[in-house]
Amino acid sequence: MTISSTRRKLLGTLGSAGALASLGAAPRIAGALPPDAPSVPDGLLDLARLRSYKARRSSSWDRTGGNADAVPVEPGATATLLDVTGAGAITHIWFTISTKDQHHLKNLVLRAWWDGESSPSIEAPIGDFYGLGLGEYFTYQSELLTVAPVKALNAYFEMPFSSAAKVTVTNQGKQRVDSLYYALDYVTLPSLPADIGRFHAQYRQSAPPKATVEDWQVNWDKSVDGIKNLKGESNYVYLEATGRGHFIGVTHAVEQNQEGWFGEGDDMFFIDGDQLPTINGTGTEDYFNGAWDFNGQPFSYAHNGAPCIIDAERIGGRYCLYRWHTESPITFEKSIKVTIEHGHGNHRSDNFYSVAYWYQTEPHAPFPALPAPEDRIPRIFAVGGAGAAKPKE
C-alpha cells in the first residue's frame, strides 16, 4: 500500500470532517471493496464504508464493577489517563471534575507525550486547553472543542502516534480533586505514514504585558495613534515553533486592566524566518472573525467565537475567544511565530492567557516553563493609561 493511500485510510477513519481538515486532507475513506466494485463519488457514502481500525477507550470506570467511575487526585499527585504502545490516534478526550478547589481549571495541568519523547507535546492548564482560560465554566460549541452541560469538557483533535502515547493530569493545587471522570477514545492502527504530524498544544500568558506608552486615556489618543509597529516588536506571542508543520488555531482569554476596547491589536504571523509579518491582520476582533468590538455580544460558531463576554470594555471585563484554521491550516517549513498586538502598537496592558494548537514533525522546540499555579489565576493589576486597581462599582 502506498503512503498516500495509507494516509487516506488513516484520515478516513478518524473523527469529523472538521478534524480531518486539521491534518490537511480531504475526508475520503478508503473502503474494503474489491477493485472491480462500482465507483462512488467522493464523500457520498463515507459514513457507510467499512473500516479496519480497532476502536478503544481508556476511562475512569470502576474496576470493581461498581458505580464509582472516577479517580481522586491528591495535591501534587499525577493521574495517568492513557499509557499505550503501538500506532494509533486519540480522537476524543472528555472530562468532568468534582472538587472544592474553585481554581481547579487553572491548577490541573494536562500533558501528553508521543512516541517516547522526553518533553510533552501538550502542556496546559486543563481549563485553558478547553478554552476556559479565565478559570470559569460556560457552555459553547465549536468544531474542535465543546463544553456541555454540566461542566463537561470535550476535545476532538486528532492526536496520532506511531509507537506510544501517554496522557496525564497533575494536580498543582492545594486541594484534593475528589472525582476526576475521564474518557479517552482512540483507535489502534498497524502503522502511521511518514507525512503525519504530531499534535501539540502550548500554554502562554502575560499578566500584564508591558505597554509601549502609558500616557493615554482613550484608545485613539494621539500618543497611541502615532505608534508604528511593522515588525511585531513587543507583541504577545501565541507560539514559536521550529520544524515542519501547520498551525490550526488558538484559544485566547482576556481580563481587562484598563477601560475601553482591548482588541485594537493586529495578528501577525512570521513564517520560515521572515523578519516582517508573512501574514498581517487588521484587528483582534477581525482575527477572531467578528467585527466592531463584537458589540459586547457573545457568539459561538464552528470556526470562531467569543462565547464568554462579561462587562465588556470595562476594567475587569472578561473575554474568552477561539479561532480555528481547519479550512486552511497555516503551514511552515522551518519555523513559525504567531503573535498579536495587545492594543494598537501594544499600547495596552490587559491580561492575556492562551493555548496554541498545531501539528509538526518532531522534535519540537522546548516549551516555556508553566507559570506557578497562583500566577495563573486571573486578577486585576494597577497599570498606566486608562487603568485602575479596582473595577467600577
Secondary structure, DSSP 8 states (H G I E B T S, - for coil): --HHHHHHHHHHHSS-HHHHHHTT----------TTS----TTTTGGGS----EEEEEE---TTSSS---EEE-TT-EEEEEEEESEEEEEEEEEEEEES-TTHHHHEEEEEEETT-SS-SEEEEHHHHTT-TTS----EE-SSEEEETTTEEEE---EEESSEEEEEEEE-SSS-EEEEEEEEEEEEES---TT--EEEEEEEEESS---S----SSTT-HHHHT---SS-TT-EEEEEEESSEEEEEEEEEEE-SBSS-S----EEEEETT-SS-SEE-S-HHHHTT--GGGGG--EE-SSEEEEEEESTTSTT-EEEEEEE-TTS-EEESSEEEEEE-SSGGG----EEEEEEEEEE-SS---------HHHHS------STTB-SS---
